[in-house]
């Protein structure tokens, strides 16, 4: 961020960064559309332990991954542009920054799904944009997400993310071996 910002100016800067991240994340979501058919991915998952419920409904519920991404980005766009939540783009109160943390947690799930379920698409996108890396560093620097929710082992991610990846790789290898025996 620019230096010597007041707390309120920093809040506005954070708000605009989250808006920009979400705008860019639409490109990854669009790219994943062709690789993520609802029949193959009827749930929004990252690893076997991470299944996400879609909050865009009155009561959070499971959605096909591709629908979850669309619903989440639409839902988040609506929240970021809601004058009740963010009455001004020139003034963002501390209480609204808490809402940004919730938005960050929800959109991060798209990175997690892409990384663990569509790694080649994720890697090509990340090589070009470094979006997940930049997003991860941002949410870590400003404490907008807890480390246990950061499960993509990109630059800036907590060490636990690499452990989660190793555990997931081991689990997938064991399943492949079981299928080979059958």
C-alpha positions in Angstrom: 0.0 0.0 0.0 1.0 3.6 -0.2 2.9 4.8 2.8 1.6 7.0 5.6 -2.0 6.1 5.2 -4.5 6.7 8.0 -6.4 3.7 9.2 -9.5 4.7 7.2 -7.4 5.2 4.0 -5.8 1.8 4.6 -9.3 0.3 4.9 -10.3 1.8 1.5 -7.1 0.5 0.0 -7.9 -3.1 1.3 -11.4 -2.8 0.0 -10.2 -1.8 -3.5 -7.6 -4.6 -3.4 -10.3 -7.2 -2.6 -12.5 -5.8 -5.4 -9.6 -6.1 -7.8 -8.7 -9.7 -6.7 -12.3 -10.8 -7.2 -12.3 -9.2 -10.6 -9.2 -11.1 -11.6 -10.4 -14.3 -10.1 -13.3 -14.3 -12.6 -10.7 -15.2 -15.2 -9.6 -18.3 -13.4 -13.3 -19.3 -12.8 -14.0 -18.8 -16.5 -10.9 -20.9 -17.4 -12.1 -23.7 -15.1 -15.6 -23.9 -16.7 -14.4 -26.3 -19.4 -12.5 -28.5 -17.0 -15.1 -28.8 -14.2 -18.3 -30.4 -15.4 -21.0 -30.8 -12.7 -21.2 -34.5 -13.1 -17.6 -35.0 -12.3 -17.5 -32.3 -9.6 -20.9 -32.3 -8.0 -19.5 -30.7 -4.9 -17.1 -27.8 -4.3 -14.1 -29.6 -3.0 -10.4 -28.9 -2.5 -8.9 -32.0 -0.8 -10.8 -34.9 0.5 -11.1 -33.1 3.8 -12.3 -29.8 2.4 -15.9 -29.7 1.0 -17.4 -26.2 0.8 -21.0 -25.1 1.2 -22.3 -22.3 -1.0 -23.3 -19.3 1.0 -25.1 -17.6 -1.9 -28.3 -19.4 -0.9 -30.6 -18.6 2.0 -29.3 -21.6 3.8 -25.7 -22.6 2.8 -25.8 -25.8 0.7 -23.7 -28.0 -1.5 -23.4 -26.9 -5.2 -21.6 -28.3 -8.1 -18.1 -26.8 -8.2 -18.7 -24.7 -11.3 -21.9 -23.4 -9.9 -20.3 -22.7 -6.5 -17.7 -20.5 -8.3 -20.3 -18.6 -10.3 -22.5 -18.2 -7.2 -19.7 -17.1 -5.0 -18.3 -14.5 -7.4 -21.7 -13.1 -8.1 -22.6 -13.1 -4.3 -19.3 -11.4 -3.5 -19.7 -8.8 -6.2 -23.1 -8.0 -4.8 -21.7 -7.7 -1.3 -18.8 -5.4 -2.4 -21.3 -3.1 -4.2 -24.0 -3.2 -1.5 -24.4 0.4 -0.2 -25.6 -1.0 3.1 -22.4 -3.0 3.6 -20.0 -0.4 2.0 -21.8 2.9 1.9 -18.9 4.7 0.3 -15.9 3.7 -1.8 -14.0 6.6 -0.2 -14.6 5.7 3.4 -14.5 2.1 4.8 -15.1 1.6 8.5 -13.2 -1.0 10.5 -16.4 -3.1 10.9 -16.6 -3.4 7.1 -13.1 -4.7 7.0 -14.3 -7.7 9.0 -16.8 -8.4 6.1 -13.8 -8.3 3.7 -12.2 -11.1 5.6 -15.3 -13.3 5.1 -15.3 -12.4 1.4 -11.6 -13.4 1.2 -12.2 -16.7 2.9 -15.0 -17.6 0.4 -13.2 -16.6 -2.8 -10.0 -18.3 -1.7 -11.8 -21.6 -1.9 -11.8 -21.2 -5.7 -8.0 -21.2 -5.6 -8.0 -24.3 -3.4 -10.4 -26.1 -5.7 -8.3 -25.2 -8.8 -5.0 -26.2 -7.1 -6.1 -29.6 -5.8 -8.6 -30.6 -8.6 -7.3 -28.8 -11.7 -3.6 -28.4 -11.0 -2.5 -27.9 -14.6 -5.1 -25.1 -15.2 -4.1 -23.5 -11.8 -0.4 -23.7 -12.6 -0.8 -22.1 -16.1 -3.0 -19.3 -14.6 -0.7 -18.8 -11.7 2.4 -18.7 -13.9 0.8 -15.8 -15.9 -0.9 -13.9 -13.0 0.6 -14.9 -9.7 -2.9 -14.1 -8.4 -3.1 -16.8 -5.7 0.4 -15.8 -4.4 -0.5 -12.1 -4.3 -3.8 -12.8 -2.7 -2.2 -15.1 -0.1 0.4 -12.6 0.8 -2.3 -9.9 1.1 -4.6 -11.9 3.4 -1.6 -13.0 5.5 -0.1 -9.5 5.8 -3.5 -8.0 6.9 -4.7 -11.0 9.0 -7.8 -11.4 6.8 -7.7 -15.2 6.9 -6.5 -17.7 9.4 -3.5 -19.9 8.5 -5.6 -23.1 8.8 -7.8 -21.9 5.9 -4.8 -21.3 3.6 -4.2 -24.7 2.0 -2.6 -23.9 -1.3 1.2 -24.2 -0.9 2.1 -21.1 -3.0 4.7 -18.5 -2.1 3.7 -16.7 1.1 1.4 -19.6 2.3 2.0 -21.0 5.8 4.0 -24.2 6.2 0.8 -26.1 7.0 -0.3 -25.7 3.4 2.7 -27.9 2.3 1.8 -30.5 4.9 -1.8 -30.6 3.6 -0.5 -31.0 0.1 1.7 -33.9 1.1 -1.1 -35.6 3.0 -3.4 -35.2 -0.1 -0.8 -36.6 -2.4 -0.3 -39.6 -0.1 -4.0 -40.2 0.1 -4.4 -40.0 -3.7 -1.4 -42.4 -4.2 -2.9 -44.9 -1.8 -6.2 -44.8 -3.7 -4.5 -45.3 -7.0 -2.7 -48.3 -5.5 -5.9 -49.8 -4.2 -7.6 -49.4 -7.6 -4.6 -51.1 -9.2 -5.0 -54.1 -6.9 -8.7 -54.4 -7.6 
